[in-house]
Amino acid sequence: MFNNIPIFTDKRNAVLERCHSDPTTRLRLKLDVYYRCVDRANGAMLTVDGKDMIMMSSNEYLGLSQHPKVIEAAKRALDEWGSSACGSRLANGTRRYHVELEEEIAEFLGKEACHISAAGYLACMSSISSLAQRGDALIVDKSIHSALWDGVNLSAATVERFAHEDMNSLKRLLQELDPAQPKVIVVDGVYSMEGHIASVPELVELAKEFDCFLVVDDAHGFGILGDQGRGTVNHYGLTDEVDVIVGSFSKSLSSVGGFIAGDKAVIEYLRTTCRQIIFSAGIPPASVASARAALKVIQDEPEIHQKLWSNTRYLRRILDDLGVDYWDSPTPAIPIVVGNKDKCFRVWQALWKEGIFSVMSVSPGVPVGKDLIRCAVSALHTKEHLDKFGDALKIAMKKAGLQPKKKAIAA
């Protein structure tokens, strides 16, 4: 029955042709900037094609992926539970380790309940796609993460965007909407590209005034800000005023997975109605165990946070001395703002030659004219690492023809 099916052909259908000819893909392959193969990782150092490099773009803020307690917990989980639950929690059953981590995160954040997912991306999508429905209004900061945007697009709700961190823009939008219309405000706690911290007090005030449900994606604030790393909402002392907190395990907790935390009624509703939760496989035992161990470490070893913030302040001083525009990021997520795609590539290329592993973010990933090198500080970095990065950046800026930012003159 298969005799007439051709095995090899030069003819391409429209979809294959699109894959072969896509200009963005061709440019990415030509520049060879992304998906570089790392042969070895040791702390803040990587080996790529036999070359030792300093990692300056990882989201491993607290440096726990190789912490002995985290590794040991993952090994024990593999021995006890095997590699996977091999299916969704609805079909194959919630495992005890799922419940234990959910209870610990809920308690840590000060929320009634929590649901953990196999990826932070899934958690973000889940938090929006089922909570906001057709006829509702989703009011979102233009700079929210792509995972939230995908949840927004799946929800079928009416979407309203406000200018990044512009509370006046948000208020004007809310004033124009029907007071009776269900409304959901969606923001990041820490914006990973800009490094900015969301104005949660103003957001809470507006949410109350206009009767809005408030969702904060705290992937880059969880483990970093607040008491012992309880996140952006805790940082402002407003845990009870935010309806849902979403986060990721792949940053501060050095694992894989994500969570949604909020009232028990919200979590149970999502478990009942959300397709991303119902049909996705449960997070593997080793990932849960490593996240649980990391959560305990960040509470038991405050020196890790101290090292992270010491490194962040140190790098900011280096950047200030170089006259680098980093949008005054107050967090360990620090952009090196170049503002031109070609120059951004030249900066990235020069940094690579100097042994710095970084990530280039250009339009459409960031707005046109906001092209940048996305950097992140880790507790794993030493001052020597950061000094070498500063030296490499000085060389890269010169090669790209970038002028230092003018320093403000005191009055």
Order of alpha helices (4+ residues) and beta strands (2+ residues): alpha-alpha-beta-beta-beta-alpha-alpha-alpha-beta-alpha-beta-alpha-beta-alpha-beta-alpha-beta-alpha-beta-beta-alpha-alpha-alpha-alpha-beta-alpha-beta-beta-beta-alpha
